[in-house]
Amino acid sequence: MAILNSNVGEQLRRYAKEGKPMPNKPLPADNVVTVYIAAADDVASERDALARMIAELPVTLAFRVEQSPAEGPIDQEALTEADLFILVLGHDIRAPVGLEWRLARRARRPMVVAVKTGVSRTPAGREFLHTLDVPYATYQTTSDLVRLVQQRLARRLLEEGARLHLRESEQVALQQIVQEEGDTTSAGGRGEAAESAVILSRERFRPTDGKIVE
């Protein structure tokens, strides 16, 4: 897979300046799956594991993965148009996660909420959990979290199978993920995707000139 920073325009300008091969124009929006991960720094390792899991899904799709920014504004367009919004709550609810949550709710985005158990929550974290008015899943380990989100994302991709032009083999692979029970999903694997990124399938993203950026 090729992984490009989410600021694609800036990266393309740098390629031109440095004389590097230029990727083709981005895939149509209908063929890009946007996933938004809202999580504070105390669950940064879980957040990064989710991004790596997405890069390893057995499909030839392009994924745009956005995460809560360490500073600066959030990407409201990506959030309000996300195919799946993921909220991970650890011991605290910190800015901008609360705002991201409200925007996702207002935009009625499909979502999965995961709450870490076995941690001492701050008053703000306890209040947020107390007022949470949607179903949520709990997890103890990063592997638990990765597995439950992977299954929810697989279901979401199957729901959008026609729009995404999923191949039969991809549908079978996703159905197997949904049906898995009890198996531990590794949080590690090939390809880092810790920052917000566009993850492009080699099979569905072909440059007209030069090579695929890796």
N, C-alpha and C positions, 0 to 999 in steps of 0.2 A: 504494500500500500504506500501511497505517497501522502505525507502529512504536511499541510501548509498552515501557517499561522492564519488565524481568522481574519486578520487585516490583509486580505488577499491583494487589494489594490496596491498597497505599499510594497508588498513583496514582489509583485510583478514589475513595479518601477525599479526596484533594486536589481532584478534580473537583467532588465534592459541596460541599466547603467553599467553593470559588471560584465555584460556580454554573455550572460548565461542563456541556455535554451529556454524559450518561453512556452509555458503550458498553453493548451488550447483554452477557449472561453469556458467558463464554468458550466456545469451541467444545468439544465432547466430546473427551476425551483421545484417542479413536481417530482423530480427524481432525487432530491436531496432531503435527507431525514435530519431534522433539527432536534437536538436533545439539550435541554438546559438543566444544569446541575446547580442547585442552590445549597450551599453548605458553608459553614464557618470554618475558620482555620483549625479548630480543635478536632475536626474530622477530615483534615486535609488528606491523610493517607487513604481513607475510604473514598474520598472524592476522586483522587487520582487513580485508584484501582478501578473505579467505574469507567473512567475514560479509557483505560487500557482494555477493559472488557469489551467496550463498544468497538474498538479497533480490531478485536479478534472475532467478532461475530461471523458466522459462516455464510455471509452474503456478499454479493458484489455490488454494494450500494455506496453512495457517498454520504457521509455523516458530517454534520456540522455540530460540534460539541462546544457549548458555551458554559462558562462557570462563573460563580460569584467573583467579581473583580476584587483584588486586594485594595485597590484605590481607584478613584474615578467613577464615571457613570456606568450604570448597567446597560446592557444591550437590550433595550425594551422591545425592539423589533423582533429579535430572536426569541425573546421570552414569550411575547404575546402570540407568536406564530409557531411555537414549539410543538412538535409532534408528540413529545413527552416531556413533562416537567418533573424533575426529581428533587425532592426536599429531604435532606439528611439532617437530623437533629441530634447533636451530641449533648454536652453539658450546658451549652448556652445558645441563645439566639441572638446573633449579632448583626449589625448593619453590614451589607444591605439585604440580608436574608429575609427579614420581615417584610420589606418593601417588595422583594421578588415574589414572596408568597402572596401578598395582596394582589399584585398585578396578574399573577397566574390564575388566581381565583376569579378575578374580575373578567379575565379573558376566557374563562371556562376551558382551560387547557387540560387535556388528559394528564393525569399525574399519578405518581406513586410517592407516598410519604413513609419514610423509614426512621424509626426512633431507636437510638442506641440504649440498651439496658445496662445496668450495673455501673452507672456513673452518677456522681453527685451533681445535680443540676443547680444552676444559679436561680435566684428568684425569677428573673426574666424567662429563663428556660422552663421553669415549672409553670409559670403563668401562661406561656404560649401553649404548652402541652395541655393544660387544663381547658383552654378555650378552643382547642383544635376541634373543629366540627366536621371532620371528614374521617373515614376509616384510615387507619395506618397500620403498618407492620412494624414489628420490633426485631432487633437483631443484636447478637452479642459479639460476633467476630466479623472481620472484613469479608471473609469468605461467605458468611451467611448473607450479608448485604449484597454482595456481587451476584449471588445466586438468585435472590428474590427479584432484584432489579432486572437481571438478564431475562428471567421468565416473563416479567411484565412487558419489557421492551419487545421480546419475541412475539408476544400476543399482539402488541400494537402494530408491529410490522405485518403480521398476518392479516390484521383487520384492514390494512392499507395495501394489501397485496396487489390488487388490480392497478392502483395508481402507480405503485412502485415497479410494476412489471416483474414481480418475483418469478424466478424460474421454479420448475417443479422440484428440483433437487434442493433449492433454498427453502421452499415451503416445508419439505419433509424435515430438513435440518432444524428449522425453527419449531416445528411441532414436537420434535424430540426434546428440545429444550423446555418447552412448556410442560411436557409430560414427566420430566425428570423429577424424582423424589429422593431426597436423602443424600444425593451425591454432592460432594464438596467441590465447588468451582474455584479453581486457582485464581488468585488476584494478580498474579504475575503474567509474564508472557512476552511475546515479541512486540517491539514497537512502542516507544514512549508516547504518551498523549496526555501529559499532565496539565498542559495549558489549554486554554480555549483554542480549538483548532478545526480545520476542515480536513476530514480524513477521506481520501479519494481512492476508490477501487481501481486497481490497475486495469481490470477488464472493461470497466465502463467509463474510463476517462483516458482518452487517447489524444496526445498532442499532434498538431498538424506538422510541426517542425521540431526537430531535436528529440530529446528523451524525456521520459517522465521524471519529474523532479522527485528526488529521494533524499 
